[in-house]
Amino acid sequence: MAFPQDIDALTKAFSGFGVDENAIIWILGKWYPEQRRSFRKGCSQFFWEDERLFERWDDNHIAFLEREFLRFKNAMVLWILHPWERDARMAKEALKNREYDILIEIACTRSSEELLGTRRAYHSLFDHSIEEDVAYSVHDNNRNLLVALVSSYRYEGPKVNEEIAKKEAKTLWEAFKNVNKNPIEDGEVVRIITTRSKLHLKSVFNHYKVVSGKNIEEDLEEDSSLKDAIQCLSSPKAYFSRILDIAMMGGADEKHKEALTRIIVTQADAYMKEIAEEYLQQYGVSLSQKIEETTKGNYKDFLLTLVSRGV
Amino acid sequence: MSTLVVPESIPSAIEDCEQLRKAFQGWGTNEKLIISILAHRNAAQRKIIRQTYAEKYGEDLLKSLERELTSDFEIVVLLWTLDPTDRDAFLANEATRKWKATNQVLLEIACTRTSNELLSARQAYHARFKRSLEEDVAYHTTGDFRKLLVPLVSSYRYEGPEVNTTLAKSEAKILHEKIKEKAYNHEDVIRILTTRSKEQLIATFNNYNNDFGNAINKDLKADPKDEFQAALRALVKCLTRPEKYFEKALRLAINKNGTDEFALTRIVTTRAGVDMKKIKEEYQRRNSVPLERAIGSDTSGHYEEMLLALIGHGES
């Protein structure tokens, strides 16, 4: 008979973010057939009694476990890849799965040179330009915004034209107020968001607050590409810390959980310190602590190592 | 093929700089000396001369040229001496600020340069104008032209030989449909023309011709006065047969009442080191008179001499 606390520990080892390899080795590895049998019988979470009289493992849980075991390997591969290849591959996957928020994240939070490098790598990897694939695969009204975002090569210097920024803030405000037209279909909105430098946009968003009385994000539809783009452009660390929180929430689905690996790995050398500070401020618990609580095993240790490098 | 005539063995950069400095000194300027050097050095050599000149005399060669030269001769020498990427950035900015629907310079630059050359021009644009090329183009153009030009100057086309023949066939069909419906500004038309690689587009246009009986440019001439259709035709030409585009642009610049010197200068300086030979052949074929003769009868003085030297005429 297996000890109940061992059964408990092993169940925990199998259910969450990553797997607790140690528990598996030290508990499971020692079990004889009767102990494994009593685990199967006692664990209705993962096993059920098949009509032909054997304890059958739930298919969904097997698939779940496969994903969890792969999390560490995926994080490691992503970490080793050249940033350009990494972004190019992520962009391709995102396009395939219609995960436009990831495309927007890449296009808006990387520097102009990094995005350029990604476009180069994309040529090598996929024999197409990224903009041609995005234009070809996206059929809804997100197309123009997305193509323009991945094609941008924003100026990165300090010069900003305040007069124009003021004018453009007003243009955005009027476009958002217009109930007859979706702002994402407004040529001027797309022009401003996809071509102006980040510093210029900062000024635009400040003027927006003056003109509208609200932060620009408050005036936009939840779950819209335009909102994601503006968040990534105006406050990337708030954006990242929000996505991290969603990833680590109980009941998060795979798409949201994947973001944990993606953001920690892609930001470990960039904004990690700022993201951790923002996270603490927003959610009252340190990022490392949250990761410690929510993830397991080698995956957890890897993430914590990455996070603590910059912090 | 380039028409640039560079002597087998050229003087060292220091010697060239000393000669150029001599050309500036004393009464007036020795324009012939300037032409004999600068018109016979390629881009890499000119770059070294500029660096050496700056080190030796503490001043940018371009500044000296700007001070000493005047009028059309000054412009052709300055444009020629500029680094090709700086030149493209400068020309793009000119074209953008003074943009009109009949102006095809942005199309020309975006479509006749390689992907990396266009990219470098965009980088040079940042440095020079403190803004991105696409933001300026977006700001100064409107409507259908903006929809076409912004993605065009932002494109980074794949440059390999891979071609998807099924796609070429299906996209030729899309183009044909939209052109028939006169939906020239349709999203898919713009998508195909501004994102596909040059090889892919050549295959697509071939399919268009085979499957529908007309070359795409013939069908794009439904209204010869329509400027957007003209732009699309120019775009197709630039991507597939740039020498034809440039021959026409040269012909228009020369035949125009009084000659469009800036256009003439632009084309000669940007193509002399690239495909001017082919352009000259096309010009002769189309106009039955060599380009040298046309330029000779329409321009004069040192400006004429510089242009002729760049297109390979006269002694080296």
Interface residues (C-beta under 8 A of the other chain):
Chain A: S112 L116 R119 R120 H123 D127 H128 S129 I130 E131 E132 A135 Y136 R143 N144 V147 A148 S151 S152 Y153 R154 Y155 E156 G157 K159 G187 R191 T194 T195 R196 S197
Chain B: S115 L119 R122 Q123 H126 K130 R131 S132 L133 E134 E135 A138 Y139 R146 K147 V150 P151 S154 S155 Y156 R157 Y158 E159 G160 E162 E187 R191 T194 T195 R196 S197
